[in-house]
């Protein structure tokens, strides 16, 4: 079969959970004998074009920066959507199926507009569905209203939808999507469980993009509060982003420069070592669709600390006392209290986290998600 994958980022030139997933999907579908085209942005110039066995990578827009002041820039999103439209208008008839993430929406709109002409099956992954309130917080009154309107148009246009969580499946239905909604299923590339779990180190691990939505500004105040009881506690950050300067300024302000190690994005072996030795994964994001880092940590027997919030679906992965803790907010004292609970539980919690992963691994593993994806793309259509 002939498959087109549409996403404006390609791993490892851009790093993130969705990037990893669509790269894995492309490789697996190619390995299964499907002809795969991956439409994306140019992220590698002036270097050579990506060479992925069995996958034809096509850049349909340029290498403009995706983020401005910690938010997605509009111009690159529009350029990518236009590039996707132009490419599909030329070659859309070559594909049996098209797979894309709902966001960025303009590329999804392009695939939706051309679907009736070419008849390909369009499968859209809704990793997140933002509330009207969140849109307002993100873009302000005018921009938020426009963003919410565009999201709604994507939701009501015909397509086969898949969601990563019940929270976002409910929101998609509330927007007016009246077709079936399939679960995305597992997306985690399994790591072996260390048995017995390694003794916890004296640091918290922070993994991923550093921006306002990910709670970067709350990391250092929480560390300072926890160090009143645990004076040797440190934080190791494997990630980068527009809030890196905020973290470094906070470290200086609190006198914690020697306790804060910001490494940027690191190779997989180094990331594995950071996670395995951490007291816990600290993820103070207020908006998560899946929480892949939580699974990365749990697969290594490491508990996670998350913050409750209406847009954080990752908290569904946490069973307090079994594989982590949930802070009621990003306030320093609340997060510090969760850190102290993790520290007090010691090796018992690491063992129970490994047990939780062993019990849930099958439904969270990428093998499950890849089977579901192939079925959605090329199998019988689900009943309404």
N, C-alpha and C positions, 0 to 999 in steps of 0.2 A: 504494500500500500504506500501511498505518497502523502507525507505529512509535512506541514509547515508549522514551525514553532515561532511565536512572536513574543519577544521580550527585549526591552531596551538595554539590558545588561547581560554580560556573558562572563561566567566564572572561568578563570580566576582574575581576569582583567578588572572586573568589579566583584567585590566580595559581599556576600549576604546569603541568607537562607534561600530565597527564591532563585537567586543566581545558581546556587549549588543544585537546586532541584531541577531547573530546566536544562542545565548541562547534563545532569544524570539522565533525565528523560530522553534527551537527544541521543546520547550514547547508547542507551538501552534499546530504543526503538530501531536505531541503525543496526545494532547487534542482532536484532530479531528479523532483519531482512527488509525493513521498511526504508524507503528513500526519504531522507530527512533534509529539509532546508530550515535554517535558523536565521530569521530576520532580526537584526539588532542595530545598535549604533557602532560607529567606529570608536573603539576604546583602546586600540593597540598602536595606532600610528605614533611615531614613524617606524614602528617595528613591523615585522611580517604579518600577513594575514594568519589568523588561527588555523591550525591544521588538526581537525578532529576526525578520526577515522569514520568514514561513512556519512559525515555531516557536511553539507554545503552551507558555510557561513556567509551571509550577505549583509554588508553594512548599508542601511538605507538612509542614514543621516550622519552628521558629523560628530566630532568628539567634544561638543560643548559641555561645560560643567553641569552636572545634574542638580546641584544644590546651590542656593543663594540664601545666606543667613540662616542656614539650618533647614530650609524648606525646599521642596522640589521647585525648580525653575520652570516657568511656563514655556519659554521659547524652545528649549530642547524637546519638550514633550510634544509640542505642536509640530516641530520639524520631523520627529520620529513618526507621528501619526500620518503626516502627509507622505513621508517616504514609504510607509507601509501601504498606504492607499495606492500610490503610483505603481509599486511593485506588484501588488496583488491584482491591480487592474490589467497588468500585462500578462501575468502568469498564474492567476488564480485558478484557471481551468486545469492546471496540472495537478491539483491537490485533491485527495479524497477527504482529508481532514485538516483543520486548522486548530491549533491549541494556543491559547494566550492567557496571560494574567489580565484581570479586569483593569488593573492600574499599571501603566498610565492609560487613561480612558480613551484618548484620541486614536490610538492604534486599535483598540477594541471596536470603536465606532467604525473605523475603516473596514475592519473585517466583517462587521455586521452589515454594513451598507452593500458590500459586494457579494455577500453570501447568496442572495437570491439569484444573482446573475450566473454564478458558477456552480452552485449546488453542493459545495463542500460541507461536511459536518463541522460546525463551529462549537468548540468546547472552551468555555471561559472559566478560569479558576478565580474564585472570589476569596482571596486570602483574608481580606478585611472588607467590611462595609461600614463606612463612617456615618456616624449620627449627624443630624443637622447641627447640633450643638458643637460637635467636634470640628465640623467644617468652619463654623464661625470663629472658634478659637484659633484655628490654623491659618485662615486667610482673611479674617475680619468680616464685617457684615456683607459688603458687596461681593468680594471674592468668594466668601463662604457660600453665599446663596448660589452663585454661578457654579461652584464646584459640586454642590449638592444636586443641582439641576442636571449637570452632565452625568453624574453617577446614576441618577434615576433613569435617564434616557438609555444608558447601557443596560440597566436592570430589566427594563420592560421590552427591549428589542429581543426578537427570537434568538435563542441559543440554548445549548445544553450547559447548565450551570453546575459547578462543583464548589463546595465550601469546605473550609478547613475546620470549622467548629460550629456547634449548634447556635451559638450567639450570632454569628454572621449569617447563617442560614435563615434564622428568624428575621433578621433585619432585611435580607434580600427579598423575602416574601412581603414584608411590610412596604417595600418600595414599589411593589406591583409586579414582580416576576411571578408569572403564573404557571411556569413549567416545572418539571421535576428538578430537584436539587440533589445531586449525588455527593457523598462524602469523598473528600480527597484521599483520606486514609493516611497511612504512615508515610513519612518523608525522611526519616532519619537513616543515614547510612551507619549500620550498627558497628559499635566498637565493642571489643571483648570486655567482659566484666572482670575487673581485677578481684581476685579472691585469695585471701581476705582483702578487704579494702585497705588502701594505704592509710597510715596515720595522718590526720589532718595537719597541714602546715600552719604557719602563723599569718596567713594572708587570705584576703578575699579576691576572687577572680572576677573581672568585668570583661565581657566578651562582646564585640560588635561595634556598630557605628555610634559615634559620640555626638549626640545632638539633644535638643531640648526634649523631644518626645521620648527619648530613651532615658530621661531622668539624670543626665550627666551632671547637672548642677547640684544634685542632691548627694552625690557620692562622697565628697570630702567632708561636708558637715556631718554626715552619718558616721564616717570613719572617726572623726574627732570625738563625737559623742561616745562611741563604743570604746575608744581608747581610754576613757576615764576609768573603765573597769579592766580593760585588756590593753595595757600600755604598749605592748609589743606588736599589736595588730598592724598589718600593712595592707595595701591594695596593689594588685598587679593588673594592669589594663592592657588587653590585647585587642586593640581597635583604634580607630581614628575618626576624625570628623570635625565639624565646625566648632564643637564645644571643647575641643582639646585645650584651647587657650584658657577657657573658664576653669577647667580642672587644675591646670598648672598655676593659675592665679590664686585659686582657693587653697592649693597646697602651700603656697607661700604665705597667704594670709593667716592660715591656721598653724604655721610653723611645722608643716608635715612633709616638706620636700623629700626628706630621706625615707619617708614611709609610703611614697607614691611612685610607682614604677610604670610609666606610660611607654609601652613598647611599639605602638602602632600595630598594623596587621602583621601577623607572624606566620611562618610556615606551619603546616599541619603537625609535624613532630614537636615543635616548640609549644604549639597550642595544646596538644595532648599532655605534655609535661606540666604546663601551667594548671590545667584543669585537675589532673590527678592529685596534685599536691595541695590544692586549695582547701581552706576550711569550708568554703561554700562559694557557689556562684552568686554574685550580687547583680540582680537585674531590676533596676528601679524604673523600667519603662512604664509609661501610662497607657501605651497603645501597642498591643501585640496581636498578631493573627494566629500564630502557632506557638511560638516559644521554642524554636529549635535549639537554642543554647541550653535550655532546661534539660532537653533530652540528651544533648552532648554531655552535660554534667552527670545526669542520672546514670547514663550508660557506663560511667566510670566510678559509680558509687559515691558521687559528690552531691550533697543536697543543694537546694536553691533557695534564695530569698527573693520574693517578688512583692510587689505592691498591689493592693486591691484597686480596682477602678472599672468604670462601666465599659471601657474600650479595651480592656486587657483580657483576652481570651486565654492567655497562657496560665492564668491562675487555676484553670480547670485541671491542669496537670499536677497541681500540688495537693498532696494530702498532708496537712500539717502534722508534724510529729512522725511521719512515715518517710517522706522524701524532701522535706523542706519546711519553710515558714512563710507566712503571708503577713506583711506589714499593712496596717490599715491606711497608711499614707506614706508620702516621701519625707515627712517631717523627721528631723535628725533623731529625736528621741524614740520615735516609733520604729525606725529602721534599726537603731542601735539595740532596742529591746529584742527584735527578731534575731539579730546577730548573736546576742548573748544566749538566746535559747538554743541556737544551733551549736554554739560553743559548749554549752552545758551538757548537751546530749552526747557529745563525743563520738566514740567509735560505734556506739549502739545505733545512732542515726545513719552512719555511713553503711552499716550492714543492712539496715532496713531499706535504705535507698537502693542498694544493690538488689535486694529482694523485690522491691517495687518494680524495678526495671525488668527483672527476670519474668515477673508475672504479666507485664504489659508490653513486653518487647515485640511480640508478634503483631499486635495491632498498630504499633508505632513505627515499625521497620519499613524502610523504603521499598522492600520487595512487595509488601502489601500495596503501597501506593502506586508502584509501577504497574502491577497487575490491574489495579482499578483504572489507571489512566489508559492503558492499552484497550481495555474493554470499553471505556467511554468513547474512545476515538474510533475504534474499528468494530466493536461488537454490536449486538442487537440494541436498538434504541430502547430506553426504559419506558415503561408504560406511564401515561400521564397520571 
